[in-house]
Amino acid sequence: MSVIFSWEKADFSYLLKSCDKDEATPYILKYLPKSGKIVEAGCGLGRFVKYLSDKGYDIQGIEYSEETVRYVKEIDPWLKIIQGDVLNMPYRTNSIDGIISLGVVEHFMSGSDKPLKEMYRIL
């Protein structure tokens, strides 16, 4: 069980603009491989999926909330975001080159072990 966030379509533009100011962005740009496959696990409205896609990264987002994924498809139907659970991601073992997961694992009531193990599995 985890906390499920609710997003509004109107938040997308603000969130995308915030990527340039986010403290995590310099680390994301420095350490994620530009030539590999990246997943944003628990991507919400997909601000980093959009931000990094625009910079040429091969990135896909996975989001638990069907409603949020529907919003993203209305905002940008070309954005690679799927509905799914970060505890059971639909990627083969060792098939992903980098993962972003900001503000996700700390919301699992049972602790961060399960989502982190799943992320490790696909890396």
Secondary structure, 3 states (H helix, E strand, C coil): CECCCCCCCCHHHHHHHHCCCCCCHHHHHHHCCCCCEEEEECCCCCHHHHHHHHCCCEEEEEECCHHHHHHHHHHCCCCCEEECCCCCCCCCCCCCCEEECCCCHHHECCCCHHHHHHHHHHC
